[in-house]
Amino acid sequence: MNRCLKAVHCSEIVTSPQYRGSQTSQPSTLHLVLLNARSVSNKAQVIYDLILEEDADLACITETWIGGEGGPPLALICPPGYAVQHQGRLEGRGGVAIVHKSNLQVARCSSVVKLGLEALHVSIGARDGIGILLGYRAPRDPAISLPELVDFVSAALLSSPNLLVLGDFNVHAGAETSAPALEFLETMTFLNMSQHVNGPTHVGGHTLDLVFSANGSESGPMVTDLESVPLSWLDHHLIKCIIKMALPPCREQGSIVMVRPRRLLDPVGFQDAMRGVTADLAGAPVEALVDGWFAAATRAVDMIALKRPLRCRDRPAPWFNRDLRARKRVRRRLERKWRKVPTDFNRIAVRVATNLYLAKAASRSYLANRISEASNQQAELFRIVRDLSGIGPGDGPPPSFSPDQFAAFLKSKVEAIRRDLSPF
């Protein structure tokens, strides 16, 4: 008797639409978060955790409090698979940074840095992509800095019609709007830009962090699902939203590897699926026996353990030890308690737990030990300096630098590293 077998599609290597890079009319989405850090140097670990927990494609950070020379804190806030674009401050406290997934097509367009104003403009995707303009304006001289910001937005619109403007502009968009701020909002409306943030973004009840997007998209609004979430360890709220694009924003990544989970490979189930195969092939030539048995075995394995796409888990930082994991668990438990009962006592408890979590400074200890162990290995020291300074293989000073200019460039990087590692 012929044995009836249930038809099962054979598994093959497939290509994920997110990484395919093919031109499609279906919109792609990006998860974006906006955060006013007020110094990333003393909050690097919690910002690192926040980016991973939110699974953010783009993390826009204002008030980094880092100069144009960069430094180790920028490398410490980037999880594996992420890169950073930074525009430092000129004087005082400021600076903006965009942390993005490495597979995104991100190109730096232009930037502006003036006294009390920093802005960074990048483009995402190829044709029909979007532009991200992240800015920070210090709360002084609004009659001067706000017109300068509008000029930069106008110039960015020429190169990126699908423009997203966001950041902390210290503009009270609520009821207490000043005359320069009101003129700024009216000018953005005149530029066909819509403001999406409603409600306070600061513990003082002010709306300081704003998100503008260009109108006119045929596929609907560019910004959706915007949400303002208070944070216990910051005065500013976390802004989360979904950015819609016309085309996939990722680089060509090839096919996704398909694997069979070992936990599903059941020997008993395989024997049951293969039962009766030998009787069906009785009397057939050797070649037919081999081919028939191989086809039946493939179907049986597919029935009990179908291939699945391999998802790579995010690797923890090399300095993330058990003590830090326990402190993080306590902090997140108190954070959940504060969100359910937002009292001042619970908020103080979360801040104390956050300070204890950061006080361990395991990242700096790890880097200090790594430097001391490589004291006699020049190649390893150069790799450490490159990692800490954020210089990639294709970055660094232009080849036209003179020896004196190169020495000044390297000196600024070394001073930034020493300044951040000074406690050790």
RODO-2510 file (C-alpha; in nm, 4 decimals, decimal comma):
residues 424
     n   res          X          Y          Z
     1     m     0,0000     0,0000     0,0000
     2     n     0,1125     0,3465    -0,0715
     3     r     0,1642     0,5533     0,2378
     4     c    -0,0130     0,8903     0,2432
     5     l     0,2207     1,1687     0,3398
     6     k     0,1148     1,5197     0,4336
     7     a     0,2691     1,7771     0,1991
     8     v     0,5062     2,0098     0,3823
     9     h     0,6858     2,3006     0,2176
    10     c     1,0589     2,2457     0,2211
    11     s     1,2444     2,5154     0,4103
    12     e     1,4891     2,7310     0,2200
    13     i     1,7034     3,0347     0,2716
    14     v     1,4819     3,3414     0,2488
    15     t     1,5460     3,7089     0,2382
    16     s     1,4026     3,9471     0,4945
    17     p     1,2294     4,2593     0,3547
    18     q     1,4031     4,4721     0,6159
    19     y     1,7489     4,3847     0,4819
    20     r     1,6722     4,3187     0,1202
    21     g     1,7314     4,6697    -0,0117
    22     s     1,4861     4,6170    -0,2969
    23     q     1,2663     4,8993    -0,4166
    24     t     0,9125     4,8534    -0,2881
    25     s     0,6122     5,0768    -0,2526
    26     q     0,5329     4,9448     0,0937
    27     p     0,6340     5,1964     0,3644
    28     s     0,9041     5,1064     0,6143
    29     t     0,9067     5,2276     0,9722
    30     l     1,1745     5,3357     1,2156
    31     h     1,1463     5,3535     1,5921
    32     l     1,2863     5,6881     1,7092
    33     v     1,3459     5,8160     2,0613
    34     l     1,4373     6,1705     2,1696
    35     l     1,6195     6,2241     2,4976
    36     n     1,7661     6,5257     2,6779
    37     a     2,0546     6,3573     2,8601
    38     r     2,2089     6,6537     3,0473
    39     s     2,5545     6,4917     3,0193
    40     v     2,6109     6,1450     2,8752
    41     s     2,9385     6,1069     3,0667
    42     n     2,7700     6,0184     3,3961
    43     k     2,4726     5,8370     3,2398
    44     a     2,6403     5,6284     2,9684
    45     q     2,5281     5,2918     3,1064
    46     v     2,1602     5,3846     3,1568
    47     i     2,1444     5,5424     2,8085
    48     y     2,3040     5,2237     2,6687
    49     d     2,0352     5,0181     2,8461
    50     l     1,7568     5,2514     2,7306
    51     i     1,8508     5,2151     2,3625
    52     l     1,8487     4,8355     2,3923
    53     e     1,5246     4,8208     2,5936
    54     e     1,3417     5,0440     2,3462
    55     d     1,5014     4,8641     2,0479
    56     a     1,5452     5,2097     1,8960
    57     d     1,6529     5,2432     1,5344
    58     l     1,7428     5,6077     1,6033
    59     a     1,8235     5,7646     1,9394
    60     c     1,8451     6,1444     1,9218
    61     i     2,0228     6,2864     2,2266
    62     t     2,0518     6,6536     2,3209
    63     e     2,2753     6,8150     2,5840
    64     t     2,5534     6,5593     2,5585
    65     w     2,7866     6,8098     2,7312
    66     i     3,0738     6,6875     2,5133
    67     g     3,2955     6,9090     2,3013
    68     g     3,3725     6,8679     1,9347
    69     e     3,6658     6,6360     2,0103
    70     g     3,4271     6,3587     2,1206
    71     g     3,5573     6,1065     2,3704
    72     p     3,4949     5,7695     2,5404
    73     p     3,1352     5,8487     2,6525
    74     l     3,0202     5,8420     2,2907
    75     a     3,1574     5,4904     2,2483
    76     l     3,0061     5,3786     2,5801
    77     i     2,6482     5,4715     2,4853
    78     c     2,6598     5,2680     2,1589
    79     p     2,5410     4,9070     2,1939
    80     p     2,6833     4,6463     1,9528
    81     g     2,5505     4,7079     1,6035
    82     y     2,5113     5,0838     1,6540
    83     a     2,7080     5,3890     1,5406
    84     v     2,6981     5,7538     1,6461
    85     q     2,7041     6,0957     1,4791
    86     h     2,7913     6,3847     1,7111
    87     q     2,8054     6,7625     1,6986
    88     g     2,9804     6,9098     2,0003
    89     r     2,9269     7,2386     2,1764
    90     l     3,1220     7,5591     2,1216
    91     e     3,0983     7,6915     2,4762
    92     g     2,8958     7,5973     2,7805
    93     r     2,6683     7,2971     2,8035
    94     g     2,5147     7,1554     2,4876
    95     g     2,5964     6,9157     2,2063
    96     v     2,3738     6,6768     2,0100
    97     a     2,4226     6,3153     1,9015
    98     i     2,2331     6,0626     1,6873
    99     v     2,2889     5,6957     1,7744
   100     h     2,1638     5,4733     1,4929
   101     k     2,1733     5,1102     1,3899
   102     s     2,4737     5,0383     1,1714
   103     n     2,2672     4,8797     0,8933
   104     l     2,0860     5,2090     0,8259
   105     q     2,2019     5,4236     0,5357
   106     v     2,2939     5,7327     0,7362
   107     a     2,4930     6,0136     0,5738
   108     r     2,5945     6,3331     0,7480
   109     c     2,4795     6,6366     0,5479
   110     s     2,5746     6,9461     0,7454
   111     s     2,5902     7,0897     1,0935
   112     v     2,5929     7,4244     1,2666
   113     v     2,7617     7,5186     1,5919
   114     k     2,7289     7,8677     1,7335
   115     l     2,7209     8,0129     2,0779
   116     g     2,4108     7,8630     2,2390
   117     l     2,3021     7,6645     1,9315
   118     e     2,4038     7,3214     1,7911
   119     a     2,2307     7,1324     1,5124
   120     l     2,3123     6,8164     1,3182
   121     h     2,1549     6,7245     0,9822
   122     v     2,1724     6,3664     0,8489
   123     s     1,9930     6,1834     0,5687
   124     i     1,8543     5,8307     0,6024
   125     g     1,7971     5,6005     0,3084
   126     a     1,8765     5,6569    -0,0567
   127     r     1,6157     5,7874    -0,2999
   128     d     1,3003     5,9255    -0,1346
   129     g     1,4672     5,9015     0,2053
   130     i     1,4158     6,1373     0,4963
   131     g     1,6293     6,3977     0,6671
   132     i     1,6772     6,4231     1,0427
   133     l     1,7695     6,7631     1,1866
   134     l     1,8482     6,7390     1,5576
   135     g     1,9066     7,0644     1,7413
   136     y     1,9609     7,2146     2,0834
   137     r     1,9207     7,5821     2,1682
   138     a     2,0332     7,7249     2,4997
   139     p     1,7674     7,9336     2,6804
   140     r     1,9302     8,2678     2,6036
   141     d     1,9037     8,5319     2,3320
   142     p     1,5990     8,3766     2,1591
   143     a     1,5693     8,6799     1,9304
   144     i     1,9090     8,5859     1,7794
   145     s     1,9341     8,2065     1,8050
   146     l     1,5807     8,1235     1,6878
   147     p     1,6155     8,3070     1,3514
   148     e     1,9502     8,1309     1,3010
   149     l     1,7773     7,7980     1,3656
   150     v     1,5045     7,8834     1,1135
   151     d     1,7690     7,9666     0,8514
   152     f     1,9321     7,6277     0,9059
   153     v     1,5936     7,4512     0,8793
   154     s     1,5209     7,6333     0,5520
   155     a     1,8565     7,5244     0,4084
   156     a     1,7978     7,1638     0,5206
   157     l     1,4552     7,1586     0,3517
   158     l     1,6193     7,2255     0,0155
   159     s     1,8252     6,9056     0,0339
   160     s     1,5739     6,6944     0,2319
   161     p     1,2101     6,7651     0,1393
   162     n     1,0997     6,4860     0,3773
   163     l     1,2534     6,6566     0,6799
   164     l     1,2088     6,5794     1,0485
   165     v     1,3154     6,8566     1,2887
   166     l     1,3373     6,7693     1,6562
   167     g     1,5254     6,8543     1,9721
   168     d     1,5210     7,0729     2,2789
   169     f     1,4759     7,4281     2,1536
   170     n     1,3778     7,5700     2,4961
   171     v     1,0623     7,7070     2,3359
   172     h     0,7593     7,7016     2,5627
   173     a     0,5008     7,5685     2,3196
   174     g     0,2289     7,5838     2,5825
   175     a     0,0373     7,8794     2,7184
   176     e     0,3453     8,0782     2,8253
   177     t     0,4811     8,1278     2,4743
   178     s     0,7046     8,4331     2,4382
   179     a     0,6997     8,6619     2,1363
   180     p     1,0212     8,5175     1,9755
   181     a     0,8994     8,1619     2,0424
   182     l     0,5590     8,2381     1,8917
   183     e     0,7277     8,3845     1,5847
   184     f     0,9427     8,0686     1,5573
   185     l     0,6369     7,8407     1,5688
   186     e     0,4542     8,0546     1,3110
   187     t     0,7589     8,0467     1,0819
   188     m     0,7766     7,6657     1,1062
   189     t     0,4100     7,6526     1,0107
   190     f     0,4817     7,8819     0,7169
   191     l     0,7549     7,6349     0,6104
   192     n     0,4840     7,3660     0,5997
   193     m     0,6119     7,1920     0,9141
   194     s     0,3712     7,0340     1,1647
   195     q     0,4446     7,0116     1,5388
   196     h     0,3453     6,6768     1,6939
   197     v     0,4202     6,7060     2,0677
   198     n     0,1197     6,7819     2,2859
   199     g     0,1511     6,8149     2,6596
   200     p     0,4459     6,8743     2,8920
   201     t     0,7889     6,7243     2,8267
   202     h     0,9489     6,8512     3,1487
   203     v     0,8778     6,7884     3,5143
   204     g     0,8060     7,1617     3,5505
   205     g     0,5060     7,1231     3,3203
   206     h     0,6689     7,2937     3,0189
   207     t     0,6737     7,1721     2,6591
   208     l     1,0405     7,2154     2,5647
   209     d     1,1163     6,9132     2,3434
   210     l     0,9477     6,9467     2,0044
   211     v     0,9093     6,7287     1,6951
   212     f     0,8299     6,8858     1,3556
   213     s     0,7730     6,7020     1,0280
   214     a     0,7267     6,8249     0,6733
   215     n     0,3747     6,8004     0,5330
   216     g     0,2789     6,6829     0,1877
   217     s     0,3584     6,3106     0,2054
   218     e     0,1274     6,1013    -0,0124
   219     s     0,1400     5,8045     0,2255
   220     g     0,0079     6,0028     0,5227
   221     p     0,1797     6,1642     0,8217
   222     m     0,5494     6,0919     0,8637
   223     v     0,5296     6,0780     1,2454
   224     t     0,2860     5,8426     1,4197
   225     d     0,2315     5,6923     1,7654
   226     l     0,4138     5,9763     1,9419
   227     e     0,4329     5,9283     2,3178
   228     s     0,5902     6,1281     2,6003
   229     v     0,7144     5,9073     2,8857
   230     p     0,8491     6,0533     3,2133
   231     l     1,1853     5,9256     3,3371
   232     s     1,2733     5,9036     3,7039
   233     w     1,6422     5,9834     3,6479
   234     l     1,5923     6,2900     3,4243
   235     d     1,3968     6,6154     3,4357
   236     h     1,2958     6,5803     3,0696
   237     h     1,0592     6,3153     2,9385
   238     l     1,1473     6,0507     2,6828
   239     i     0,9796     6,1160     2,3457
   240     k     0,9009     5,8020     2,1430
   241     c     0,7499     5,7873     1,7952
   242     i     0,7339     5,5871     1,4730
   243     i     0,8834     5,7348     1,1549
   244     k     0,7311     5,6167     0,8274
   245     m     0,9416     5,6036     0,5111
   246     a     0,8537     5,5289     0,1499
   247     l     1,1462     5,2901     0,0963
   248     p     1,3451     5,0540     0,3174
   249     p     1,6263     5,2527     0,4863
   250     c     1,8700     4,9614     0,5269
   251     r     2,1812     4,8697     0,3357
   252     e     2,2086     4,5487     0,1355
   253     q     2,2675     4,2721     0,3882
   254     g     2,2134     3,9517     0,1846
   255     s     2,0098     3,6519     0,2973
   256     i     1,9167     3,5669     0,6515
   257     v     2,0586     3,2333     0,7725
   258     m     1,7958     2,9682     0,8430
   259     v     1,8657     2,7135     1,1171
   260     r     1,6879     2,4219     1,2849
   261     p     1,6428     2,4609     1,6629
   262     r     1,8140     2,1688     1,8325
   263     r     1,5576     2,1603     2,1106
   264     l     1,2935     2,0526     1,8529
   265     l     1,4966     1,7638     1,7083
   266     d     1,3049     1,4741     1,8640
   267     p     1,4501     1,1276     1,7778
   268     v     1,1207     0,9515     1,8619
   269     g     0,9233     1,1861     1,6394
   270     f     1,1735     1,1332     1,3586
   271     q     1,1354     0,7543     1,3836
   272     d     0,7569     0,7828     1,3730
   273     a     0,7741     1,0073     1,0639
   274     m     1,0119     0,7639     0,8899
   275     r     0,8077     0,4522     0,9684
   276     g     0,7012     0,2678     0,6544
   277     v     0,9495     0,4358     0,4182
   278     t     1,1536     0,1174     0,3714
   279     a     0,8453    -0,0851     0,2791
   280     d     0,7456     0,1689     0,0134
   281     l     1,0913     0,1456    -0,1510
   282     a     1,1215    -0,2348    -0,1448
   283     g     1,2712    -0,3771    -0,4636
   284     a     1,3891    -0,0388    -0,5989
   285     p     1,7458     0,0146    -0,7296
   286     v     2,0140     0,1394    -0,4924
   287     e     2,0105     0,4933    -0,6383
   288     a     1,6327     0,5141    -0,5984
   289     l     1,6599     0,3851    -0,2408
   290     v     1,9135     0,6531    -0,1505
   291     d     1,7167     0,9346    -0,3173
   292     g     1,3870     0,8181    -0,1710
   293     w     1,5255     0,7805     0,1800
   294     f     1,6933     1,1243     0,1613
   295     a     1,3705     1,2924     0,0434
   296     a     1,1672     1,1178     0,3155
   297     a     1,4221     1,2119     0,5841
   298     t     1,4157     1,5766     0,4727
   299     r     1,0367     1,5863     0,4941
   300     a     1,0445     1,4205     0,8349
   301     v     1,2959     1,6692     0,9739
   302     d     1,0937     1,9577     0,8317
   303     m     0,7835     1,8223     1,0023
   304     i     0,9409     1,8087     1,3499
   305     a     1,1871     2,1009     1,3264
   306     l     1,1172     2,3451     1,0453
   307     k     1,3963     2,5902     0,9729
   308     r     1,3659     2,9343     1,1313
   309     p     1,5477     3,2645     1,0738
   310     l     1,8470     3,3095     1,2984
   311     r     1,8065     3,6115     1,5252
   312     c     2,1305     3,7332     1,6774
   313     r     2,0917     3,8472     2,0336
   314     d     2,2487     4,1708     2,1455
   315     r     2,5748     4,0951     2,3176
   316     p     2,6176     4,2598     2,6570
   317     a     2,9015     4,5023     2,7078
   318     p     3,2276     4,3323     2,8124
   319     w     3,2249     4,5147     3,1470
   320     f     2,8650     4,4162     3,2342
   321     n     2,9138     4,1818     3,5320
   322     r     2,6821     4,0111     3,7813
   323     d     2,6961     4,2988     4,0263
   324     l     2,5801     4,5437     3,7599
   325     r     2,3062     4,3044     3,6503
   326     a     2,1758     4,2824     4,0081
   327     r     2,1854     4,6630     4,0487
   328     k     2,0038     4,7039     3,7170
   329     r     1,7344     4,4579     3,8275
   330     v     1,6764     4,6580     4,1475
   331     r     1,6609     4,9852     3,9569
   332     r     1,4059     4,8539     3,7068
   333     r     1,1894     4,7107     3,9866
   334     l     1,1832     5,0502     4,1598
   335     e     1,1183     5,2177     3,8244
   336     r     0,8068     5,0043     3,7711
   337     k     0,6900     5,0832     4,1244
   338     w     0,7353     5,4575     4,0621
   339     r     0,5344     5,4392     3,7376
   340     k     0,2448     5,2740     3,9228
   341     v     0,2639     5,5110     4,2218
   342     p     0,4437     5,8317     4,1085
   343     t     0,5212     5,9749     4,4515
   344     d     0,8265     6,1821     4,5428
   345     f     0,9454     5,9058     4,7773
   346     n     0,9434     5,6457     4,4982
   347     r     1,1140     5,8883     4,2599
   348     i     1,3951     5,9504     4,5107
   349     a     1,4322     5,5743     4,5604
   350     v     1,4738     5,5229     4,1850
   351     r     1,7316     5,8033     4,1635
   352     v     1,9311     5,6535     4,4508
   353     a     1,9251     5,3123     4,2818
   354     t     2,0301     5,4730     3,9532
   355     n     2,3227     5,6492     4,1204
   356     l     2,4314     5,3204     4,2801
   357     y     2,4046     5,1500     3,9415
   358     l     2,6249     5,4167     3,7812
   359     a     2,8639     5,4542     4,0755
   360     k     3,0098     5,1113     4,0050
   361     a     3,1839     5,2625     3,6994
   362     a     3,2608     4,9138     3,5687
   363     s     3,3104     5,0464     3,2177
   364     r     3,5868     5,2840     3,3217
   365     s     3,7540     5,0174     3,5345
   366     y     3,7433     4,7786     3,2395
   367     l     3,8981     5,0369     3,0064
   368     a     4,1649     5,1318     3,2611
   369     n     4,2631     4,7649     3,3053
   370     r     4,2648     4,7141     2,9304
   371     i     4,5018     5,0079     2,8853
   372     s     4,7354     4,8900     3,1620
   373     e     4,7507     4,5359     3,0203
   374     a     4,8397     4,6700     2,6739
   375     s     5,1113     4,9077     2,7968
   376     n     5,3791     4,7262     2,5914
   377     q     5,1639     4,6458     2,2869
   378     q     5,1511     4,9398     2,0503
   379     a     4,8998     4,7841     1,8099
   380     e     4,6552     4,7122     2,0921
   381     l     4,6999     5,0639     2,2325
   382     f     4,6186     5,2150     1,8936
   383     r     4,3037     4,9973     1,8757
   384     i     4,1986     5,1147     2,2224
   385     v     4,2526     5,4805     2,1305
   386     r     4,0530     5,4301     1,8102
   387     d     3,7637     5,2673     1,9992
   388     l     3,7581     5,5333     2,2713
   389     s     3,7861     5,8293     2,0386
   390     g     3,5189     5,6974     1,8035
   391     i     3,7516     5,7028     1,5010
   392     g     3,6579     5,4325     1,2528
   393     p     3,8896     5,2788     0,9937
   394     g     3,7934     5,5477     0,7411
   395     d     3,7781     5,8395     0,9847
   396     g     4,0441     6,0623     1,1277
   397     p     4,2281     6,3672     1,0008
   398     p     4,2374     6,4360     0,6270
   399     p     4,5554     6,3322     0,4453
   400     s     4,6302     6,6981     0,3725
   401     f     4,7008     6,7655     0,7412
   402     s     5,0441     6,9008     0,8167
   403     p     5,2492     6,7268     1,0918
   404     d     5,1659     7,0075     1,3378
   405     q     4,7929     6,9822     1,2611
   406     f     4,7996     6,6050     1,3005
   407     a     4,9810     6,6387     1,6348
   408     a     4,7159     6,8861     1,7544
   409     f     4,4380     6,6536     1,6354
   410     l     4,5860     6,3533     1,8199
   411     k     4,6551     6,5624     2,1308
   412     s     4,2897     6,6685     2,1545
   413     k     4,1779     6,3048     2,1342
   414     v     4,4250     6,1893     2,4018
   415     e     4,3266     6,4765     2,6328
   416     a     3,9590     6,3824     2,5987
   417     i     4,0380     6,0212     2,6921
   418     r     4,2498     6,1248     2,9900
   419     r     3,9797     6,3617     3,1100
   420     d     3,7184     6,0859     3,1088
   421     l     3,9515     5,8314     3,2731
   422     s     4,0971     6,0770     3,5263
   423     p     3,9416     5,9041     3,8354
   424     f     4,1468     5,5927     3,7545
***
